[in-house]
Amino acid sequence: MPIIHHDARLEPSKTELVTGWIESQRWYAGKGRLPSLRRVGGFRLEDPAGKVGMETLLLLDEAASPAVLYQVPLTYREAPLEGAERALVGTMEHSVLGTRWVYDAPHDPVYARALVATILSSADAEDAEASVGSNEIARGHATGRLGGTVASSSVLSGEQSNTSIICQMQDAGGSAARPLIVKVFRTLQEGDNPDVVVQSALTDAGSTRVPTSAGHLSGGWDSADGSRLEHGHLAFAQEFIPGVEDAWRVALVAAAAGSDFTHRARDLGAVTAEIHRDLADRLGTAQADSAARARLVAELESRYGAAAGIVPELEELGPSALAALRAVLDLDWPQLQRIHGDYHLGQVLDVPERGWVVLDFEGEPLRSLAERNLPDLPERDIAGMLRSFDYAAGSVRLADSSLDATAWARACREAFLSGYACVSGPPDDARLALIRALELDKALYEVVYEARNRPTWLPIPLAAVQRLLDDDKETT
């Protein structure tokens, strides 16, 4: 075990070093604002060779309001790590050991091996623990379905809120094993991460419609006021499926070519219904009480207000839009349950010999963790995918104005609903009305996003709002 020099002096301190580095990271939420970091927890992982120090800092940024908690894993090396220049956090002078090169740990292969080992080794014990103090603990929890050791690792580029490590695995004999992707959650909140809970439940159910869950790392930290210990998920390891396209890219090709995509859309509807069925069986359901109904309608009205405030032409649609949104109060609601929460074609992989495989069950990013863990209407997922087909057609039109995939999108939406009904049973009028209302809500969300970020895409959701209100008039 490496010796920890508790009385050693560091220049700069760990927190000072990270403060000068964190602003440039994609996952840092306080762009344009200087952080004010305070350590509220952390833990160490052990290098079997005793050469590389590994420490995860849990740092509260008190310059934000409310304060934001970040997970910052670091490795400490006595010499530069070859090829990891972009992952260098900085150097510090250790009063005993001399100069230390400090790296963003997910880019360090020693950290990747130790993290995966901590998670997977808990399959053979009650848990695997890493600790540097009575309250500074992280524990691994394995499903026992995947194993091996890390042969090599690399960080997935382009992520905004997390850092994912692709791990090529090998078994005890040195032969290749199924690769893993380990998602390190950079922004932490108290409570369970829905990606871990939902996907692990589907793995336990034996579902092949999601990547197999390998396990996760959980931990604790001091609350902002120091009065109690909070807990949450720190990392999640699952099967990595390389060399495949997502459904968005597959659908775009079909839409641009005018190719029949209805059989694939029908299959996706059936897969979605299977996932909802398994989640209801594993995680249970809840009755939609008056508070849940009022909360949803308030969200719908707020979404319309935000959209109308940005796009003036929506104001004249106000009476019909609000009537359509408020009408859900009088409907017979199905049971609430755990769902995907941010469902669209980009969250689905097209895997040869396996079909559609659904990813990323973290839920809508702008919602709090507590909100994302609440049971919800499965119709929200259905509405999200219906909007995604519409977006595929709209993006094709933006790329080439001579292409009109409106009929293609309509056929895909109908096929998706048909596939869903083959598993769940035909929807009644109330569930169809819920789907329309939630699809309208999603379109209004898209209006706000596009107006702020991609004005040239604004016609796609605006057309959908008009279509959905026209459809609603025809059914009433």
N, C-alpha and C positions, 0 to 999 in steps of 0.2 A: 504494500500500500504506500502511495507517495506520502512524504512527510509534509505536513501543513505547518508553515511557519506563522504562528498566530501573532508574534510580536514584530514581524517584519514590517518595514515601511515601504510604501508604494508611491511613486511619483510619475504621472499623476495618479490619483485614486481611480478605482474601477468606475465609479459613478461619473467622475469627471471625464474619463476617457470616453465612456458611452455617450455622455451628453453632447460632445462635439461631433459624434458620428451619427447618432440616431436620426437627426433631421433629414439626412439624405436618403433614408431608406423608404422604399415604396410603401411599406406597411405603416409608416409613421403618420398618425392622423392629424397632427398639428402643423400642417404645412404653413410656412410663413410665420411661425411663432417659435420662440426659443423655449425649449423644454426646461422644466424644473423637476429633476428626478430624485426620488427618495426610495431607498430599498425597503421592501416590505416582506421579502422572503427569498428563498433560493435553495439550491441543492447542488451537490457534486456527483459526477459520475467518475468511475475509476478506470484508468488506463492499465490493463494487465501488465504492460511493459514498464509502467511507472515513469514514463518520460513526458507525457503530455498532461497538463492540468486541464480539467474540465469543470466548469462552474456555470450554472444557470442563475442569472440575476432576475428577480421579479421586481420591476421598478415602476413606481407610481409617478405619473407625470402630473404634478399639482398645478402646472401652469394652465392646464385644460379645465374647463368647467362644464360638466363634472370631470373629475380627475380620471385619467385613463391608465390602466395597468398594462404594462408590456412585459413579455417574456423575452429575455435576451441571453441566449446560451453563448458562452465564450470558451475558447481554448487558449491555453497559455503555452508557448513554445520557446525553447532556448535558442532557436534559429528560425529563419524564415521558412514557411511552407511553400515548396516549389509549386508554381502555377496558381497560387491563391492570392495574388496581389490584390484583386478586386474585393476580396473578403477580409482584407486587413482592417481591423478597427483602429489599430495604432500600436505604439510601443510604450512600455512603462519600465521604470527602473525599480528593481526589487533590491532592497538593502542587503539581502543575503545571496540571492541567485543572480543578480545582475540584470542585464537587459532581457525583457520578456516581449516576444511578439504575440499580440493578441488578435485572434481571428473570430469572425462570426461563425460559430461552431457548426451549423449545418453544412458548411463548405469543407469541413475537416473530416477526413475519412475515419479518424480515430473516434470522434464524437458519434458519427453515424453508427459505427459498430457497437459502441457502448450503449447508445440509446435503444437500438433494436434488441440487444442482448437483455437489457433491463426489462423491456416489454415482454419478449418471448420466453425468457427463463421463468416467468411466473406461471407458465403452464405446468411446470413440474413442482411448484410449491404454492403455498397460499398466496404469496405475492413476492415480487422482487423489489427491494427497497434501496434507495440511495439517500444518504443523509449527511448533513454537516451541522447538526444541532437538534435539540429536542423537538422543535416545531418546524424545522426546515426539512421536510420530507417529500419525496416523490415516490410513487409506487406504480409498478407495472401490473397490467391485468391482461392476460392472454386468453384467446378463445381456444387455443390448442389445435386449430385447423390448419395453420401454416407455421413453418419452422425454418431452421437453418441459421447460418451466420452470414454476415455481410462480406461479400468478396470485393465489391467496389461500389462507389456511390457518387452521385452527382445531384446538383440542385436544379430543380425545374425553374426555368426563367419565366418572367412575365407576370408572376402572381402579385396581387395587390395587398391582400390582407393576411396571408399566411406564407410559410416557407415549406415547400415540399421537397423531400429528399427521395430520389429514385435509387433503390438499393438492389443491386444484382446479388442474388443469394446463392449459397452452396450448402449441400448437406454435409453430414459428418465424413463422408468418403471423398469430398471435394468435387462432387458432380453438381452441375447447375440445378438449382431449385427454383420454385416459382418466385419471380421478383416481387418486391414490395414497394409501395410508395408510402412514406411516412410524412404526415402533415403536422408541422410544428405550429401551434396556434400562437400568433404574435400578440394579439390583443386578447386579454383575458377578462372574463366576468365571472362572478360567483354563480355556480350552478353547472348543470350538465350541458355539454355541447350536443345539440340535436344530431349532428352528423355521426357522432359516436354512438349515441343511444339508438337511433333509428336504424342505421346500417348494421349494427351489431345484432339488433333484434331480428332483422331479416336474415342475417347469416345463421343465427340460431334456429330460424324456421326452415333452414335448408334451401333458401331461395338462391337460384342462379341468376336472378335478374339484377343483382348488385354485385360489385366486387366483394370477394370474401374478406371479412374482417379478420385481421390477425391479432389485434389487441390495442390497448391504449395505455397512456401514462396519465396519472392524475396526481394532484398535489394540493398543498395548502399555503396560505399566505395571510399576513395580518390585514385586517380591515383598515380602511383609510384612517379611522380614528383610533386604531390600535386596541379596540375594546374586545375583539373576538377574532377567531381564526376562520377564514373563508376557504372554500374548496371549489375546485373545478378541474376540467380536463386540460391537459397541457399538450398532448400529442396523440395522434391516431395513426395506426399502421394497418394497411389493407393491401390486398392483391393489386399489383400493377399490371395493366393490360396494354402492352406496347403495340405500336404499328397499326393502329386502327383510326378510323375517322369518326367524328361525332355526327349525330343525326342532322345537325344544322347544315354541314357541308354536303352531306348526301342529298338532303332535300333541296338545297340550292341548285345542284346540278340537275336534278329531276325537273324542278320548276323552270329553269332556263331552257331546258330541252323540250318541255311540254310532255315529259314522260309520265306514264301512269304510275302514281305513287300510292294508290289507294290500298293495295295489299299490305304495304309496309306501314301505312298509317293505321290500318285496322289491327295489325300485329302490335303496334305500339299502344293502342287503346287497351288491348287485352293484357299486355304486360303491366300497364298502369293499374288496371283493376286488380290484377294478382297482387301487386305490391300493397295496395290499399287493403285488400282482404287479409293478407298476412300481418300487416301492422295492426289491424283491428283485433286479430286473434291474439297476437303477442303482447301488445301494449294496452289493449282495452279500448273502450269507448265511453263517452259521457253524453248525457242529455244536454241539449242546448237550452239553458234556462233563460229567463227574461234578461238577466244581466249580460249574458253572452250575445243575445240578439241585439240588445241596445248598443253594445260595444261595437259590433260589426256595422250597424247602420251609421253610427257616429263616424267610424272610419271611412265609410263610403261617402258620406256627406262632406267630410273634410277633404277627401281626394277631389271631389268635384270643385269645391271652393278653391283649392290650390290651382287646379287646371284653368278654371275660369278667370282667376286673377292674372294668369300669364297669357292666356289666349282669349282675347276679347270676343271672338266669334262664338265661343261656347256659352256666353251669357244668355243669348236668345234661346238656347236649348235648355236653360236652367229648369223651367217647370217640368218638362218631360223627363229630363235626366234625374231630377230629385224624386219625382214620382216613381220612376222605375227602380231607383235604389231603395226607397223606403218601402216599396211593396213587399220586400222580402220579410218584413216583420209579420205579415199575415199568413205566411206560408207554413206548411208542415215541414219542419226541418228533419233531415236524417240525423243519426247519431254523429257527434263530433269524435274525431280520432286524430292520431298522429299522421301527418302527411309529409310530402316533400317540402312544400312551402315556397320554392322558387323554381318552378318546373317549366322547362322550355327545351327546345331541340338541342341546344348546346350542352345540356346536362345528360345527354344520352349517347352512348357509344354503340357503333355498329360492329359487332364482334362476329367474325366468321364462325360458323358451326355452333354458335350460341345465341345469336340474335341480338335484340336490344338489351343493353346493360345500363342501368341508371346510376348516376353519380351525385355526389355533393348534396347531402341532405341537411345542410346547415340552415336552410330557410332564407327568407328575404333579408339581405344584409343590413338594411336600415332599421329593422326591428330589433328590440333589445333581446337578450338571451332569454329572459323570462317570458316574453311574448312568443318567441319562437318555440318554446317548450310547451305552450298551451295546445290542447287538442283543437282541431280546426275542421272546417268543412272539406271533405275530399273534392268537392266541386271546385275548390280554389285551384287545385292542381289541374283539373280538367280544363278550366278556363285559361290557365296559363299556357297550356299546350295548344289550345285552339288559337290563341293570339300568336303563338310562334309560327304556326303555318301561315297565318296572314302576313306576318313579317317576312317570311321567306319569299312570298309572292311580291310583296312591296319592294324588297331589296333588289329583286330581279328587275323590276320596272325602273328603279332608280339607276341601275347599271346600264340598261338599254331600254329607252322609252318605247321602242317598237314591240317589246314583249309585254303581253298582258296575261299574267298567271292567276287572274281573279277566279276563273272557273276551276283551275287546278287546286287552289287553296280551299275553295268551297267543297270540292270533292274529298279532299284530305280531311277536313273537319268532320264531314259526315261519316267518313270511314272510321275515323278515330272513335267517334261516339258509338258507332256500331260495334267495333271491337270491344270497347269497354262494356257495353250492354251484354255481349255474349258471355262475359264472366260474372258481372254483377246483377244482371237482369235488366229489363227495359226500364228506363227512368219514367217516373210519373210527371205530370205537369208541374208540380211544385219543384222538383229537382231540375227540370229544364229551365224554369224561371230563375232559380238560384244560379245556375250556370251562366245565363245571360247577364244577370246582375253583376256577378263576379268578373265576367269578361268585360263588361262596361267599366268596372272599377279598374281592371288592369289596363285598359285602353286609356283611361284618364291619367293613370300613373305614367304611362308612356308619353302622353302629351306633355306632361311637366318635364320629363327627362329630355325629350327631343328638343323642346323649346329652349332648354338651358344649354344643351350640349351639342345637338346635331339638327339645327333648324331645317336643313334640307330633307330630313326624314319625317318631319312633322306631319306631312299629308297622310302617312300610313295610319297612325292612330286616330287622326281626325276623321278620316273616312270610316274607320271602324266604329267610332262613337256614333256617327250618323246612321250607319247601317244597323247597329244594335238597337238604337231608339226606334228606327223604322220597323224592325222586326218585332219589337215590343208592342208597337201600336197594332200590328197585324194580328197578334195573339190575344189582344184584349178587346 
